[in-house]
Amino acid sequence: MDQISTFGASRYAVRDLQLFRDADDPGVVAALAPCAVIKVAAGARVEDGLRARLYIVLSGSLEVAPDAHSVDDSGTTRVLPGESVGEQAVLDDAVNLAAMTALEDCELLVIEPELVWQLIDRSNGLARNLLRLLSFRVRAANAQLKRRQKLGEFYRQLSLNDGLTGLYNRAWLNEMLPKLAMRARQDGSPLSIVMVDLDHFKRFNDTHGHIAGDAALSSAAGVIRDSLRPSDFAVRYGGEELMAVLPDTPLGLAEMVAERLAERLRTAMVFPDMRLPLPHVTGSFGVATLAAGDDEHALMAAADAALYRAKQAGRDRVSV
Ligand SMILES: Nc1nc2c(ncn2[C@@H]2O[C@H](COP(=O)(O)OP(=O)(O)OP(=O)(O)O)[C@@H](O)[C@H]2O)c(=O)[nH]1
């Protein structure tokens, strides 16, 4: 990163610099003449020290990562001849955290911050160009932020869904059931749940293999998902334990929903592949409704107790 010349003695002209477009009056040209032109070899970092400076690429190209501490390289920009980097750090007098690396041998014009301010005072054209550039940068940063938010939301959704069945998972239940219970208490609306435990599933796995077991689980999950209203939720909260969460649903209606699920499960097909039809699986169902003054733990315990009764009574049935 050696100084090889001054701008005035170099082969470059002020009109080629984007920031100085329509702002190349003789005063500006004279002020820029003593500024350093440096050479940076391909692959080398532009070492800015602790002082922000304005750099304008005269030849070659730079890659700029927004923050030298950032680990991901999404959001890096390529700065081409005539374009500048570092103007924001100069304006707010901050240390330039951007990591600048030469993509090929480069020549850069270096403008010290004091001179940038003097030039802004002197040239309306430069001030206008700077404002335009900053406005463009703000828009680009906002767009990137939006993209990241969307990506974050995508991964959040992913973390709340079960990979095998696509149903909501235990993390979802832990986050959402307390909220649904609180809303039900506040609104005075009934909240019911139906716990489903597949019957003799260990035997099914042992007889037909784990892959067939996975297919049976997916089939059962599909039955639940496809049988509910859009406002209900289907959850896989354990290995072979599924649940329907039914807001605004009193106990009697929840029991009917459970009966419908039991019936559909009895007849649902399980196909791990097209050559091997498998026996149907059945489930035991425990239904409960949030009682006045109770919380989600009491609701889960009530449904669990009902499920236990369904198992004890011979499985493949609904208990309240
Ligand atoms: N294939 C498959 N099996 C699972 C999965 N998660 C849990 N299981 C199996 O589910 C079985 C549950 O067995 P148990 O809890 O003993 O109950 P069960 O055999 O269904 O008997 P009952 O509940 O009393 O009717 C175990 O063998 C688990 O390995 C899964 O993701 N895929």
The ligand as a Gaussian input file, in Angstrom:
#p B3LYP/6-31G(d) Opt

LIG

0 1
 N      -40.574000     -45.278000      13.370000
 C      -40.582000     -44.413000      14.370000
 N      -40.846000     -44.849000      15.609000
 C      -40.860000     -43.980000      16.626000
 C      -40.593000     -42.629000      16.424000
 N      -40.691000     -41.994000      17.610000
 C      -41.001000     -42.935000      18.531000
 N      -41.104000     -44.143000      17.940000
 C      -41.378000     -45.454000      18.548000
 O      -42.633000     -45.455000      19.153000
 C      -42.645000     -46.533000      20.085000
 C      -43.463000     -46.156000      21.289000
 O      -43.509000     -47.265000      22.098000
 P      -44.204000     -47.293000      23.508000
 O      -44.113000     -45.957000      24.157000
 O      -43.653000     -48.446000      24.251000
 O      -45.721000     -47.511000      23.252000
 P      -46.498000     -48.418000      22.228000
 O      -45.682000     -49.566000      21.735000
 O      -47.069000     -47.527000      21.174000
 O      -47.632000     -49.001000      23.131000
 P      -48.905000     -48.243000      23.688000
 O      -48.660000     -46.769000      23.642000
 O      -49.047000     -48.731000      25.087000
 O      -50.044000     -48.652000      22.835000
 C      -41.189000     -46.829000      20.423000
 O      -40.842000     -48.101000      19.921000
 C      -40.425000     -45.749000      19.678000
 O      -39.193000     -46.209000      19.157000
 C      -40.295000     -42.200000      15.099000
 O      -40.033000     -41.030000      14.810000
 N      -40.300000     -43.113000      14.108000

